[in-house]
Amino acid sequence: MEKASSTLWKRLETLYATKFLANRLVLKRLFTFRMNKGELLKDHISQFITLLNNLKNVQVHIDDEYQNMLLLCSLPPSYKSFRKTLIYGRDKLSFEDVKGYLLSKDKLDSEFGLDSKADW
């Protein structure tokens, strides 16, 4: 996944190259964005969406497929099985679907008393 993220970063950097340092910093932040230990999943997703919105505000559009990959790559190793299950056998997933599946998992974990914070 790291290699895919790196390749994706180079491709999008080329596609959306901008002379404005602030825009480039937001784009780079998106590609280095990772869930922090102890962070709640819903807070992580909220921050990710904020980054996407910041890019939209400067007319940088990132396809759903790339948004999904970036969000899933930003999750800690404890989500590895969930990531594989979500991706396996599917041709396409919308960002809203991925976000919904993650939040549903978070809700189920909460109901069963599992910790919804990032775990390493």
C-alpha positions as a LaTeX table, in Angstrom:
\begin{tabular}{lrrr}
\hline
Residue & $x$ (\AA) & $y$ (\AA) & $z$ (\AA) \\
\hline
Met1 & 0.00 & 0.00 & 0.00 \\
Glu2 & 2.89 & 2.40 & 0.77 \\
Lys3 & 4.30 & 1.92 & $-2.74$ \\
Ala4 & 0.87 & 2.57 & $-4.27$ \\
Ser5 & 0.53 & 5.70 & $-2.18$ \\
Ser6 & 3.96 & 6.92 & $-3.31$ \\
Thr7 & 3.19 & 6.24 & $-6.97$ \\
Leu8 & $-0.19$ & 7.91 & $-6.61$ \\
Trp9 & 1.46 & 10.94 & $-4.98$ \\
Lys10 & 3.85 & 11.34 & $-7.92$ \\
Arg11 & 1.05 & 10.98 & $-10.45$ \\
Leu12 & $-1.25$ & 13.45 & $-8.75$ \\
Glu13 & 1.59 & 15.86 & $-8.08$ \\
Thr14 & 2.20 & 15.92 & $-11.82$ \\
Leu15 & $-1.49$ & 16.24 & $-12.66$ \\
Tyr16 & $-2.25$ & 18.94 & $-10.13$ \\
Ala17 & 1.10 & 20.69 & $-9.88$ \\
Thr18 & 0.64 & 24.21 & $-8.67$ \\
Lys19 & 2.96 & 27.13 & $-8.23$ \\
Phe20 & 1.31 & 28.04 & $-4.93$ \\
Leu21 & 3.20 & 26.63 & $-1.97$ \\
Ala22 & 0.11 & 26.53 & 0.26 \\
Asn23 & $-1.77$ & 24.33 & $-2.23$ \\
Arg24 & 1.18 & 21.98 & $-2.58$ \\
Leu25 & 1.46 & 21.70 & 1.19 \\
Val26 & $-2.21$ & 20.71 & 1.54 \\
Leu27 & $-1.78$ & 18.11 & $-1.21$ \\
Lys28 & 1.36 & 16.74 & 0.43 \\
Arg29 & $-0.39$ & 16.66 & 3.82 \\
Leu30 & $-3.10$ & 14.48 & 2.29 \\
Phe31 & $-0.54$ & 11.96 & 1.06 \\
Thr32 & 1.31 & 11.79 & 4.37 \\
Phe33 & $-1.85$ & 11.75 & 6.47 \\
Arg34 & $-1.90$ & 8.89 & 9.00 \\
Met35 & $-4.14$ & 7.99 & 11.91 \\
Asn36 & $-2.44$ & 8.79 & 15.20 \\
Lys37 & $-2.24$ & 6.31 & 18.04 \\
Gly38 & $-5.21$ & 6.83 & 20.35 \\
Glu39 & $-7.16$ & 8.85 & 17.77 \\
Leu40 & $-10.84$ & 8.06 & 17.27 \\
Leu41 & $-11.75$ & 6.78 & 13.81 \\
Lys42 & $-14.55$ & 9.32 & 13.36 \\
Asp43 & $-12.11$ & 12.16 & 14.16 \\
His44 & $-9.60$ & 10.77 & 11.68 \\
Ile45 & $-12.22$ & 10.58 & 8.92 \\
Ser46 & $-13.37$ & 14.12 & 9.74 \\
Gln47 & $-9.81$ & 15.44 & 9.40 \\
Phe48 & $-9.39$ & 13.55 & 6.12 \\
Ile49 & $-12.58$ & 15.11 & 4.72 \\
Thr50 & $-11.35$ & 18.55 & 5.81 \\
Leu51 & $-8.16$ & 18.00 & 3.81 \\
Leu52 & $-10.21$ & 16.95 & 0.76 \\
Asn53 & $-12.40$ & 20.05 & 1.14 \\
Asn54 & $-9.33$ & 22.28 & 1.38 \\
Leu55 & $-8.16$ & 20.86 & $-1.94$ \\
Lys56 & $-11.59$ & 21.30 & $-3.53$ \\
Asn57 & $-11.48$ & 24.95 & $-2.48$ \\
Val58 & $-8.39$ & 25.41 & $-4.65$ \\
Gln59 & $-9.92$ & 23.46 & $-7.56$ \\
Val60 & $-7.95$ & 20.25 & $-6.99$ \\
His61 & $-10.21$ & 17.24 & $-7.52$ \\
Ile62 & $-9.21$ & 13.77 & $-6.36$ \\
Asp63 & $-11.19$ & 10.85 & $-7.79$ \\
Asp64 & $-13.21$ & 8.62 & $-5.49$ \\
Glu65 & $-10.89$ & 5.68 & $-6.13$ \\
Tyr66 & $-7.86$ & 7.68 & $-5.00$ \\
Gln67 & $-9.72$ & 9.08 & $-2.00$ \\
Asn68 & $-10.56$ & 5.51 & $-0.94$ \\
Met69 & $-6.98$ & 4.37 & $-1.34$ \\
Leu70 & $-5.62$ & 7.33 & 0.60 \\
Leu71 & $-8.11$ & 6.91 & 3.44 \\
Leu72 & $-7.54$ & 3.16 & 3.72 \\
Cys73 & $-3.75$ & 3.61 & 3.56 \\
Ser74 & $-3.94$ & 6.18 & 6.36 \\
Leu75 & $-5.33$ & 3.61 & 8.81 \\
Pro76 & $-3.08$ & 1.76 & 11.28 \\
Pro77 & $-1.96$ & $-1.86$ & 10.82 \\
Ser78 & $-4.83$ & $-3.06$ & 13.03 \\
Tyr79 & $-7.18$ & $-2.33$ & 10.08 \\
Lys80 & $-5.26$ & $-4.58$ & 7.67 \\
Ser81 & $-7.85$ & $-7.39$ & 7.65 \\
Phe82 & $-10.73$ & $-4.95$ & 7.41 \\
Arg83 & $-9.01$ & $-3.20$ & 4.48 \\
Lys84 & $-8.56$ & $-6.48$ & 2.62 \\
Thr85 & $-12.16$ & $-7.57$ & 3.29 \\
Leu86 & $-13.50$ & $-4.24$ & 2.07 \\
Ile87 & $-11.51$ & $-4.26$ & $-1.16$ \\
Tyr88 & $-11.67$ & $-7.97$ & $-2.04$ \\
Gly89 & $-13.97$ & $-8.87$ & $-4.93$ \\
Arg90 & $-15.15$ & $-5.34$ & $-5.64$ \\
Asp91 & $-14.65$ & $-3.44$ & $-8.85$ \\
Lys92 & $-15.61$ & $-0.08$ & $-7.42$ \\
Leu93 & $-16.37$ & 1.52 & $-4.11$ \\
Ser94 & $-17.48$ & 5.07 & $-3.61$ \\
Phe95 & $-15.82$ & 7.20 & $-0.95$ \\
Glu96 & $-19.19$ & 7.43 & 0.80 \\
Asp97 & $-19.36$ & 3.60 & 0.91 \\
Val98 & $-15.87$ & 3.31 & 2.41 \\
Lys99 & $-16.63$ & 6.03 & 4.96 \\
Gly100 & $-19.93$ & 4.32 & 5.81 \\
Tyr101 & $-18.30$ & 0.89 & 6.25 \\
Leu102 & $-15.62$ & 2.35 & 8.51 \\
Leu103 & $-18.14$ & 4.25 & 10.65 \\
Ser104 & $-20.35$ & 1.13 & 10.86 \\
Lys105 & $-17.37$ & $-0.89$ & 12.02 \\
Asp106 & $-16.61$ & 1.80 & 14.58 \\
Lys107 & $-20.21$ & 1.74 & 15.83 \\
Leu108 & $-20.24$ & $-2.07$ & 16.10 \\
Asp109 & $-16.93$ & $-2.01$ & 17.95 \\
Ser110 & $-18.38$ & 0.52 & 20.39 \\
Glu111 & $-21.51$ & $-1.56$ & 20.95 \\
Phe112 & $-19.42$ & $-4.63$ & 21.72 \\
Gly113 & $-17.13$ & $-2.69$ & 24.02 \\
Leu114 & $-14.13$ & $-2.72$ & 21.71 \\
Asp115 & $-11.90$ & 0.32 & 21.63 \\
Ser116 & $-12.53$ & 2.54 & 18.58 \\
Lys117 & $-9.21$ & 4.31 & 19.00 \\
Ala118 & $-6.24$ & 3.56 & 16.80 \\
Asp119 & $-4.46$ & 0.49 & 18.07 \\
Trp120 & $-1.01$ & $-0.62$ & 17.02 \\
\hline
\end{tabular}
